Each structure stands twice: as structure tokens, then as C-alpha cells.
Amino acid sequence: MSKKHQPAKAIQKVKQFGEFGGVNPSITDSATFTFLGAETMLDTFEGEAEGCFLYSRHWNPTNKYLADTLAKMEDTESAWVTASGMAAITNTILQLCNSGDHIVSSITTYGGTYAFFMNYLKKFNITTTLVDITDLEAVKAAIKPNTKILYTETMTNPLLQISDIPGLSKIAKEKDVKLVVDNTFTPMIVSPAVLGADVVVYSMTKFINGKNDCVAGAICASNDFINALSSVNDGTSMLLGPALDPMRSASILKNLHTLHIRMKQHSHNAAYLAKKFADYKELKIIYPGQEDCKGYKLLRDMKNHGFGYGGMIAIDLGTPEKASEFMESLQDKGVGYLAVSLGYFATIFSNSGSSTSSEVPIETQHKMGLSPGLVRFSVGLDHDIKATWKLIKETLKEMKIEK
């Protein structure tokens, strides 16, 4: 396996100072930028002027501060920040694919990604084959001569399957396709680029920002890929215009510097709750930090040291009705919120089949093994997780769910 690398230290290597002595970089509140000479403007349009900024849809100093820090965290040459996680995904796919191309993707993936692959890309005659991403032989067999992308999530949404990134990278290189990995659930825990991914995408709305006060995304990749994305002539991100507001970039950058602390606490709390939930035989629990979980050994071997196994738990209550009763009771008791999204400082839970995976047809949900009663449980940063468990235990008792 790859060397163990410490993203928390990598973040600190990017030295950024405000222009007037501030400890935080100054926020560039400008849509356009001046030039001392017309020739420099021309060079900037042609991508030949270092350190110059043209227009905030192209690059902005504040966005570049954040992008440079993300690149350090992921150990990639460069990065690009977008106005949403879906913008990061769609821009990456459209930059790599042309009409008539083919994608191989995990069948278990975020509902919005599924809808983009299976519905929207039909407009461009781009097709997608869905596979069990844990079956490397099935992945290899699905690749065609016109396949351009192998796409997966490090920890899939919502079933928390673990993708063998080194194994997938080997297949991608053998077949001359690009491996794109969504690492939204496992920032700092796993470093996909170090393990062989060509492009790493994020919804920064989730754990990276951690405050649920903005929507944002990121693309981490080589200099060549990011330069191609931002080309004024044919760059997908430049021409489709998913620019992140610099005010939000500045806020995310500040939050990013506590990510290593937050991921440790998310993981600690989730591990504690998962162990308690596992005592209830009526509940089917998926937590990759438990030794009896199918993906445990793989994640153990891929992950960076010290950040745990993540803050996500999948809890199967069997039916949507029981899932609703469970979530409503927990919300009433103050355990967390019945809401979509994840990675918040408070616990958030939702019934995946009828919410964040609702774009996935029922027959496909059945095929991937998504139970109608599955609750995606994003564990928060509770200081006293034992007290939180007491409240959850009350709900289980009220629902007559016994050990």
C-alpha cells in the first residue's frame, strides 16, 4: 500500500498572510482586475502571465489561497474551487468526456451524481455502466474501448462501501482511463491521489467546511488538468462559470484549519455509537470502523494514521415508517436534526431512499442493496457522546427495539 501521509501537517505548509499584516489572507472583493500594461492583459488571456488575475470567473486571489491549501492537503499539484460539490463533479466529467464516450461508475453513489450520469449525460450521448465497485473483476469487464472515466466514492453514499483505490488505479492505468474519486465522506482519513486517483472531487459543503452555512466544491488534480479546466478558450469551469464567491472561500479556508481536529472527533463519536447500535440485533449497522464490516480491512490499510474511520453510520430499521419514527424521536430529544447533508457539528440523519438517493429508481436501489428503511447517520461533534447515547437508547426502548 501507499506511504502513510499526514494531511494535517501538509495544510500548515501553505504560508499565507494578509497584505496588511493580517494573520488571515485578505479577501479580494473584486470581479475584475487591473493591468499596468495592455501586453500583460493579453498574456493573461493566453495563460502566459504568472501571478496575474483576469476575472473572478477565471481565478481570484482568495479562491487561489483555498485551492492551494486543498492541493497541499490532497498532495496534488493543483486544485480548483467551485460553487457546489455537483459543480466539481459535473465540470470534471465534462472536461474529460466528449460525445460518444463511456463511464464506468459505482452503482452505489450520491443520487445527484447518479442522475447526472444516467439522465443528463444522455443529451451528449455519453453513457454510463454501473457496477459493484468492490468487485474489481466486474469493474475491469465493464471497461470498453470508448471508456474515459472510472468513477467512485472512497466511502460510497449511503451504503458506506469502501473502494479499493489502489486496485482501481491499477485497472485505470492498464486500460488508459482516468480514475476520479469523490472523497467527500473521508477528508484527511483517506488521500485518494496518494493512492493513485487522477482527480479527487469534494462537496466542501460537508465535512471540509463543517458549518452547513454554504455550498461549495473542489477539484484536486494535476497542473495540466486544472489549467485545462480554467482555459479561457475551452475550459469547462471557465466557460460554464461555477465560480465560488471569495467571501465563502475565505470562510472555508479558516474552517479547513480545524478539519483534522473535527475528523478525529467525528470518528471517535461514530465509533462509540456504532458499537452501541451493534448490540441491537434487530438493527443492521454498517460502520467501516467495525472489524466485522466488509470494508474494514481495506479502509484500515488505505487510511492515514490518527483520523479514525469517519463520522458516517448506516442504520437499517427495515421500513420507511420505522425510520421516520426513529428520526423524529431523536430530533424531539435533541440528538440531532432530520435533514439532508452531513458533516455538520450537530448530528444529521435522513432516510436515504426517499431523500438523498431518491433520484435512484427503486429497482436500482434494490439492486444495490439499499433498504427502504436505511437511515444515513452523520455523527456530530458532541462533547459527551455517552449522554447522547442515553437519549438514543430511550428512543430504541420506546420503539420496542430490544437487544
C-alpha positions in Angstrom: 0.0 0.0 0.0 1.0 3.6 -0.3 3.0 5.5 2.2 1.2 7.0 5.2 0.9 10.7 4.8 -0.2 13.3 7.2 -2.6 15.8 5.6 -2.9 17.9 8.9 0.8 18.8 8.6 0.5 19.5 4.9 -2.1 22.2 5.4 0.3 24.1 7.6 2.9 24.3 4.8 0.9 26.9 2.9 2.1 30.2 4.3 -0.5 32.9 3.6 -0.6 36.4 5.1 -2.9 39.3 4.6 -1.4 42.1 2.6 -1.6 44.5 5.6 -0.2 42.1 8.2 -3.4 40.1 8.9 -3.0 36.5 10.0 -5.7 35.6 7.5 -5.3 36.3 3.8 -7.1 39.4 2.7 -10.4 38.8 0.8 -10.3 40.1 -2.8 -13.8 41.6 -3.2 -13.4 42.2 -7.0 -14.9 40.7 -10.0 -12.3 42.1 -12.4 -8.6 43.1 -12.0 -6.5 45.9 -13.4 -3.3 45.7 -15.5 -0.4 48.1 -15.7 0.0 47.4 -19.4 -2.1 46.0 -22.2 0.5 43.4 -23.1 0.2 41.8 -19.7 -3.6 41.6 -20.1 -3.0 39.8 -23.5 -0.5 37.4 -21.9 -3.0 36.6 -19.1 -5.7 35.8 -21.6 -3.3 33.4 -23.2 -2.3 31.8 -19.9 1.3 33.1 -20.1 1.3 35.6 -17.2 2.3 34.3 -13.8 0.7 35.8 -10.8 -1.9 37.9 -12.7 -5.6 37.7 -12.3 -8.1 38.5 -15.1 -11.6 37.9 -13.9 -13.1 36.2 -10.9 -14.8 33.5 -13.0 -11.4 32.5 -14.1 -9.2 33.0 -11.0 -9.5 35.1 -7.9 -6.7 35.5 -5.3 -8.9 34.4 -2.4 -10.1 31.3 -4.3 -6.5 30.5 -5.1 -5.5 30.7 -1.4 -8.1 28.0 -0.7 -7.3 25.9 -3.8 -3.5 25.9 -3.0 -4.3 24.7 0.5 -6.6 21.9 -0.7 -3.9 20.8 -3.2 -1.4 20.6 -0.3 -3.9 18.6 1.8 -4.5 16.2 -1.1 -0.9 16.1 -2.2 -1.9 17.1 -5.8 -0.1 19.7 -7.9 -3.1 22.0 -8.1 -6.8 22.5 -7.3 -9.9 24.4 -8.3 -12.8 25.5 -6.1 -16.4 25.6 -7.3 -19.8 26.8 -6.2 -21.1 23.4 -5.3 -20.0 19.8 -5.0 -22.1 18.9 -8.0 -20.3 21.6 -10.0 -17.0 19.9 -9.1 -18.3 16.5 -10.3 -20.0 17.8 -13.5 -17.1 20.0 -14.5 -14.6 17.2 -14.1 -16.8 14.7 -16.1 -17.5 17.2 -18.9 -13.8 18.1 -19.2 -12.8 14.5 -19.6 -15.6 13.2 -21.8 -16.8 14.0 -25.3 -19.9 12.9 -27.1 -19.9 9.1 -27.6 -17.6 8.4 -24.6 -18.4 6.0 -21.8 -18.1 6.0 -18.0 -17.8 3.1 -15.5 -19.2 4.1 -12.1 -20.1 2.5 -8.8 -23.8 1.7 -8.7 -23.8 3.0 -5.1 -23.3 6.7 -5.4 -24.8 10.0 -4.4 -28.3 10.5 -6.0 -27.3 13.7 -7.8 -24.3 12.0 -9.3 -26.5 9.1 -10.4 -29.0 11.4 -12.1 -26.2 13.3 -13.9 -24.7 10.1 -15.2 -27.9 8.2 -16.1 -30.2 11.1 -17.2 -28.4 14.3 -18.0 -25.4 12.9 -19.9 -27.8 11.3 -22.4 -28.0 14.8 -24.0 -24.4 14.4 -25.0 -24.5 10.7 -26.0 -22.3 9.8 -23.0 -23.2 6.5 -21.5 -22.5 5.0 -18.0 -22.3 1.4 -16.9 -23.0 0.9 -13.2 -21.0 -1.8 -11.3 -20.4 -3.2 -7.8 -17.2 -1.1 -7.2 -16.0 -3.7 -4.7 -15.8 -6.4 -7.4 -12.6 -5.5 -9.3 -13.2 -8.2 -12.0 -16.7 -6.7 -12.7 -15.1 -3.2 -13.0 -12.4 -4.5 -15.4 -15.1 -6.3 -17.5 -17.2 -3.1 -17.8 -14.5 -1.0 -19.4 -14.9 -0.5 -23.1 -12.7 0.9 -25.8 -14.5 4.3 -25.5 -14.4 4.4 -21.7 -12.8 7.6 -20.4 -13.5 7.6 -16.7 -13.7 5.1 -13.8 -15.7 6.9 -11.1 -16.3 6.1 -7.5 -16.6 7.4 -4.0 -14.0 6.5 -1.4 -16.8 5.6 1.0 -19.9 5.2 -1.0 -23.2 7.1 -0.3 -25.2 5.8 1.5 -24.1 2.2 2.0 -20.6 3.1 3.1 -18.8 0.6 0.9 -15.1 1.1 0.7 -13.5 1.5 -2.8 -10.1 -0.2 -3.3 -8.4 2.9 -4.7 -5.0 1.3 -5.4 -6.7 -1.6 -7.1 -8.9 0.6 -9.2 -5.9 2.8 -10.0 -4.1 -0.2 -11.4 -7.1 -1.1 -13.6 -7.4 2.5 -14.8 -3.8 2.7 -15.8 -3.9 -0.7 -17.5 -7.0 0.4 -19.5 -5.8 4.0 -20.0 -8.8 5.7 -18.3 -8.9 8.4 -15.6 -9.8 7.4 -12.0 -12.0 10.1 -10.5 -12.7 9.7 -6.7 -15.2 11.6 -4.6 -13.7 11.9 -1.2 -16.5 13.9 0.5 -17.1 11.4 3.3 -13.4 10.8 4.2 -11.3 14.0 4.0 -8.0 13.6 5.8 -8.9 10.0 6.6 -8.0 8.9 3.0 -5.8 10.6 0.4 -7.0 9.2 -2.9 -4.4 11.0 -5.1 -1.6 9.4 -3.0 -3.2 6.0 -3.6 -3.4 6.5 -7.4 -6.5 8.6 -8.2 -6.1 11.0 -11.1 -8.8 13.5 -9.9 -10.2 14.0 -6.4 -13.5 15.8 -6.0 -15.3 17.1 -3.0 -18.5 18.6 -1.8 -16.9 21.1 0.6 -20.4 21.8 1.9 -19.9 18.7 4.1 -17.0 17.9 6.4 -14.5 20.2 4.9 -16.4 23.4 5.8 -18.3 21.7 8.6 -20.8 24.5 9.3 -23.6 23.9 6.8 -23.6 27.7 6.1 -22.5 27.5 2.4 -22.5 25.2 -0.7 -19.1 24.7 -2.3 -17.0 22.1 -4.1 -13.4 21.3 -5.0 -11.4 19.6 -7.7 -7.8 18.4 -6.9 -5.6 17.2 -9.7 -2.5 17.9 -11.8 -1.5 21.3 -13.1 -2.3 20.2 -16.6 -5.8 19.2 -15.7 -6.6 22.3 -13.7 -5.1 24.5 -16.4 -7.3 22.8 -18.9 -10.4 23.3 -16.7 -9.7 27.0 -16.4 -8.7 27.7 -20.0 -10.4 30.8 -21.4 -10.8 29.1 -24.8 -12.2 25.6 -23.9 -12.0 25.1 -20.1 -15.2 23.6 -18.7 -15.0 25.6 -15.4 -14.2 28.8 -17.1 -17.0 28.6 -19.7 -19.7 27.1 -17.5 -19.0 29.6 -14.8 -19.3 27.7 -11.4 -17.2 30.3 -9.6 -17.2 30.2 -5.8 -17.7 33.5 -4.1 -14.5 34.8 -2.5 -16.2 35.6 0.8 -17.2 31.9 1.1 -13.7 30.8 0.1 -12.2 32.9 2.9 -14.6 31.3 5.4 -14.0 27.8 4.2 -10.2 28.3 4.4 -10.5 29.3 8.1 -12.7 26.3 8.8 -10.3 24.0 6.9 -7.6 24.5 9.5 -9.7 22.8 12.2 -10.6 19.8 9.9 -8.0 17.5 11.4 -9.5 18.1 14.9 -13.1 17.7 13.7 -12.5 14.5 11.8 -11.0 12.9 14.8 -14.0 13.8 17.0 -16.5 12.7 14.3 -14.7 9.4 14.1 -14.5 9.0 17.9 -18.2 9.6 18.3 -19.3 7.5 15.4 -17.2 4.5 16.6 -18.8 4.8 20.1 -22.3 4.9 18.7 -21.7 2.1 16.2 -20.5 -0.2 18.9 -23.7 0.5 21.0 -26.0 0.1 18.0 -24.4 -3.2 17.2 -25.8 -4.7 20.4 -29.3 -4.4 18.9 -29.8 -7.5 16.8 -32.9 -6.0 15.1 -30.8 -3.3 13.6 -28.4 -3.8 10.7 -25.4 -1.5 11.2 -22.8 -0.5 8.7 -19.8 1.2 10.1 -16.4 0.7 8.3 -14.6 1.1 11.6 -16.0 -2.2 13.0 -13.9 -5.3 12.3 -16.9 -7.3 11.1 -17.7 -4.7 8.4 -16.8 -5.9 4.9 -14.7 -2.8 4.1 -12.9 -2.6 7.4 -9.5 -4.2 6.4 -9.4 -2.3 3.2 -10.0 1.1 4.8 -7.6 0.2 7.6 -4.9 -0.3 5.0 -5.6 2.8 3.0 -6.3 5.4 5.6 -4.0 7.9 7.1 -2.9 7.4 10.7 -4.8 9.1 13.5 -8.1 10.2 12.0 -10.2 7.1 12.7 -12.8 5.6 10.4 -15.1 8.5 9.7 -18.3 10.0 11.1 -20.9 8.1 9.0 -23.1 5.2 10.1 -25.8 3.4 8.1 -28.6 2.1 10.3 -31.3 -0.2 8.7 -34.6 -0.1 10.5 -36.3 -2.2 7.9 -39.2 0.1 6.8 -39.6 3.8 6.0 -42.2 4.0 8.7 -39.8 2.8 11.4 -37.0 5.0 10.0 -39.3 8.1 10.3 -40.4 7.2 13.8 -36.7 6.8 14.8 -35.6 10.1 13.3 -38.5 12.1 14.5 -38.0 10.8 18.1 -34.3 11.6 18.0 -34.9 15.1 16.8 -37.5 15.7 19.5 -35.0 14.5 22.1 -32.3 16.9 20.8 -30.0 14.2 19.4 -29.8 15.9 16.0 -31.7 17.1 13.0 -33.8 15.3 10.4 -32.3 16.9 7.4 -30.2 16.2 4.3 -26.5 16.9 4.1 -23.8 15.7 6.5 -20.6 16.6 8.2 -22.2 19.2 10.5 -21.1 19.9 14.1 -24.5 18.5 15.1 -25.8 15.0 14.1 -27.9 14.9 10.9 -29.9 11.9 9.8 -32.1 11.1 6.8 -33.9 8.2 5.2 -31.7 7.8 2.1 -34.0 6.0 -0.3 -36.6 8.8 0.0 -34.2 11.7 0.2 -30.5 11.9 -1.0 -30.9 8.8 -3.1 -34.4 9.5 -4.3 -33.1 10.1 -7.8 -32.1 6.4 -8.0 -35.0 4.3 -9.3 -36.5 1.8 -6.8 -35.3 -1.2 -8.8 -31.8 0.1 -8.8 -32.0 0.8 -5.1 -32.9 -2.9 -4.6 -30.1 -4.0 -6.9 -27.5 -2.0 -4.9 -29.0 -3.3 -1.6 -30.4 -0.1 -0.4 -33.1 -0.9 2.2 -36.2 1.4 2.3 -35.6 1.7 6.0 -32.0 2.8 5.8 -31.1 5.8 7.9 -27.8 7.7 6.9 -26.5 8.9 10.3 -23.9 11.7 10.2 -22.5 11.8 13.7 -21.7 15.3 15.1 -19.1 16.7 17.4 -20.9 16.0 20.7 -18.6 16.6 23.7 -20.4 14.0 25.8 -21.3 11.1 23.4 -22.3 8.9 26.3 -25.1 11.4 27.2 -26.1 11.3 23.5 -26.3 7.6 23.6 -28.7 7.6 26.6 -31.1 9.7 24.5 -30.9 7.3 21.6 -31.3 4.4 23.9 -34.6 5.9 25.1 -35.9 6.1 21.6 -35.0 2.4 20.9 -36.8 1.4 24.1 -39.9 3.4 23.1 -39.9 1.7 19.7 -39.6 -1.7 21.5 -36.3 -2.4 19.7 -34.6 -4.9 22.0 -31.0 -6.1 22.4 
